[in-house]
């Protein structure tokens, strides 16, 4: 690695410390206050019997749990080097068993909220009758139990490692775990919430077009002020969840492929991936006119002639593919993935 690359990495590492301190603290404060505010709102008498509000209420509770099992633990570990789960296997398992189900349930309750809004805005009486508090309570209980039972395997495979920290060992289990989380707790929820969000919008437009000239009736009452507010809130939450969750899925899929398929060719792949990232960063900073605010050394590195560029990066990837073909009969090494 060249001196200029080392300087960039040192600069970014130095900048990461105050970002972790400030960002983690702000995240915890805003996350706590925001979810407490949601709980207060969704327990008001006017929303207490609304099934959509109930899903938001349960989701907010699990969001608070996720803030203190995920954000707080990462904040203490990265900023203050306080991480008991890195040295105690039981704490590692307990933290993981608290972290992953809560992260999944936050998304799934948005899914059920979108399904409920689809049912409540349907022109079918049978569908509208399915939007009720009792059914929402039963579904919530079943989903919570299934989600936690589906993560029991964490107690058998996660462990504390003195060098890596809290991690899970074994290549096959690592692939299974990432696939389970990404597919069932990121990709499928996003697809479902997007699908029912679109269907919900279609139902609302149909109802408005049909009942507008007829004055007040049963369906008009279902679009009262509280429902319209929940409708807007749900759409916003679907968009936010999609934007936040998709990068997580992409990164984990990349890590799985990188560790278990490209393990024999890391140096070549690293070179190609670094080139693409560097070129993409250069384009973004140029378009947004943020390049001028970076240190001169970083600007020179991003704009210099030493960049591999798209063409050289493509050549590097081609070399990677050729090496994989030559070594496809070899057994890739076992890797571990830290939390």
N, C-alpha and C positions, 0 to 999 in steps of 0.2 A: 504494500500500500504506500502511495506517495505521501510526501510531507503535506501537500495541500489537502489530501483526503483526511489525513490525521488531524490537521488544523480544523477542518469542518466538523469532524466528529467530536473533537474536544470542545469546540464552540457550542455545538448542539447539546452535549452532555452538561456543560455548565449552565446553559439556558434551561435545561429540563428541571434542575433543582428548584428554582423559585416557582416554575410553572406547576410542578407537582405539589408544592406547599400551598400555593395560593389556590390553584384549581381544585385540589382535593378538598380543601377547607370550604370553599364556596359551594362546591357540589354537595357536600354533606348538609350545609346550612340550608341551601335552597331546596334540596331534596326533602329534608325533614319538614321545613315550614310549608312547602307546597303540598305535600301529602297530608299533613295534619289539617291544612285548610280544606283539602278535598274531603276528608273524613267528616269535618264539621258541616260542609255543604251537603253532602249526600245523606246525612242523618237528619236533615231538617224534616219537619212533618209533611211538607208538600212533596218530598221525594222519597220518603221512607218506604212507601209501597210500590215504588217504580222499579221494575226488574233491571232496567238498564242502569239506573243509579246504584242498584245493589251490586251489579258487576263492577262498576267503577269503584265502589266502596271497598270491596274485597281486593281489587287490584291495587288500590292505594295502600292498604295494609301490608300486602306483600312487597310493595315498592319500598316502604319504610324498612322492612326486614332486609331487603336486598341492599339498601344503602349502608346498613351497619354490618352486614356480613361480607359485602363485596367492596364498596367504596372505602369504608373506614379501615378495613384490614389492609387493603392495598396502600392506602394513604400512610398508615403507620409503618408498613414494611418499606415503602420506597423513600419516605421522607425522614423517618426516625430509626429505621432498621429494627423495628419491633415487630416480630412475626413468630409467635409461639408455635404456629402450625408448621413452621419449617423444621422444627426439632422434635416435635411430639406427634407421633403418627395418629393417635386418637383425635387430637385437636385438628389435625389435617383432614381427617375423614369427616369430623363433625362440621368443620367449616365448609367443606365441599358439599356435604349433604344439605347444608343450609343455603349455600350460594346458588347452586344450579337449579334446584326446583323453584326457588323464588323467582329467578330470572325467567324461567319458562312460564310460570303462572301469570306473571305480569302481562306477557303477550297474549296468553290464552284467554284471559278475562276481557281483553279488548276484542278478541274474536267473538266471544259470546255476547258482548255488548252490541257488536255490529249485527250479529244474527238476530238478537232481540229487536233491534230497530227495524230490521228487514221484516220481521214478523208483525210488528206493531203497525207498520205502514202498508201492509198488504191489503189488497181489496178482498181477499178471502177471509170469511168469518172464522173458519177453522184455524187458519194461520194466526190471526189476531188473538184468538183464545189461548194460543201457546205462549204468548207473551204475558206471563204472570209471575208474581213473586215466589210462590210456592215451588214452581218448577225451577226457577232460577236458583233457589236455595239448594234443592236436591242436586242439580247439575254441578253447582259449585263444590258441594261436599264430595261428590263422586270424583270430580276432576282433581281435587286436592289429594285425595287418597291415592288415586292411580299415579299421579305425578311423583309423589314421594316413594311409593312402592317401586316405581320404575327406576329409582336411583339407589336402591338398596345395594347394588353391586359396588357402589363407591366404598363401602366399608370393607370390601374384600380386596380391592386393587389399589386404592390410594394409600400413600405412605409418605412419611417425612424423610427427606434425604439431606444429609449434612452439606452437600455441595449444590444441589439443585433447589432444595426447598420442598414444599408440598407438591407432590407430583404423582402420576400414575405410571407404573412400569409396564413394559411389554408393548411390542409393536402392534400386535393384533388387537389388544384391548384399547390401545390408543386410537386406532382406526375406528373401532366399534363405537367408542365413546364420542368422538367428534362427529361421526355420522349420525348417531342417535340425536345428539343435541342440535346439530345444524339442520337436519331434515325435519325432525318432529317438533322442535321448539323454536325454529326460526323461519325456515322456508315455508312449511305448511301453514303456520299461523298467518304469515304475511300474505300468502295466496288467498286464504280464506277470508281474512279481514278486508282485503282489497276487493274480492269477488262480492261479498255481501255488502260492502260499502257502495259498490256500483249499483247493485240491485236495490239497495235502500234509496239511493238518489232517484232511480227510475220510478220506484213506487211513489215517492213524494211528488214527483212531477206529474204523474198520472192522477194522483188524488187531487192536487191543486187544480189541474185542468178540468177535472170532472165536477168538482164541487164548488168551484168559484162562482158560477152564476146561480147556485141554488141556496146560498145563505148558510146558516148554521145547521149542521146535522152531526151524526155520531163521528164520522171520519174527520170532520172539521175540528171537533173537540179534541181529537187525538193529536192534532197538530198545534195544541195550545202552547203557551209561552215556554213552559218547562220542557216540553218535548223538543221544541225548536232549539233551545239552548243545549240540550243533550245531543241533539243531532249535530250541531256545529262542533261541539266538544269532541264527539266521536270521530268526525272527519279529521279534525286536527290531530287527534291522537293516532289515528291510522297512519297519517303522513309522517308524523314524528317517529313512530315505532319502525316504520319501513326504512326511513333514512338512517336511523341509529343501528338497526339490527343487521341490515344487509352487509355493511362493511365487516361486521363481526363474522358473518357466515363466510364471506370471501376470504378473509384472513385465515380462518381455521381450515378451510378447504385447501388453501395454498400451503399452510403448514403441514397438513397431512400428506399432500402430494410431495412436498419438498423433503420431508423426513423419511417417507417410506418408499417413494419411487425414485427420487433423484438423489438419494443418499450417497451413491457412488460418484456423483458428478457435481458436487456442491460448488467447487471453485469456479467451474465454467458457468454454471447456472447463476451463481452469485454475480459474476461479471455481467452477464446479460441482463439480469433483473435490475442491478444497480444502474445500468445504462438507461434502461427504460424509465426508471423512476427519476433519474437525473434529468433526462430530456423532458419528461412530463412536468416536473417541477419548474424547469426553466420556462416552458410555454405558459404555465399558469401565472408565474410571477411577472412575465413580460406582459401578458394580456391585462392583468390587474394593476400594472404599474407599481408593484411592490418591490421590484428588483432594486430600485434606487435606495431603499431603506435598509438593505442588508449591508454587512461589512464588505469592504472592498475585496478582501481575499475571497470571500464566498462568491461575490459577483464574478470575479475573474475565473474561479473554478467552474461555475455554472456556464459561463459564456466562452470559456477557453477552447482551444483547439484540441485539448487532450481528451475531450468527451468521445466516447465510442460512437454515439449517435445511433439512429435507428438501424442503418445498414449494418454496422459492425455488430450491434446487438443481435440482429437477426442471424448473422453468421455464427455468433457465439451460441445461439439457441440450436442452430443446425448441428453444430459440433456436439452439443449436449445430447441431442437425439441420437446421433451416430454412436456416441459412447454408450448410451443406454442400450441400444440394440446389441452392441458387442458384449455387454455385461449382463444381459437380461437373464442369463442362466445362473448368475451368482446370487447368493442369499444376501439381501440388504441387512445392515446391522440393526440391532434392537435400539430403539431410542425412547427417551422419556420426555414428557411434555409437562412443564411446570404450569401452575395456575397463574 
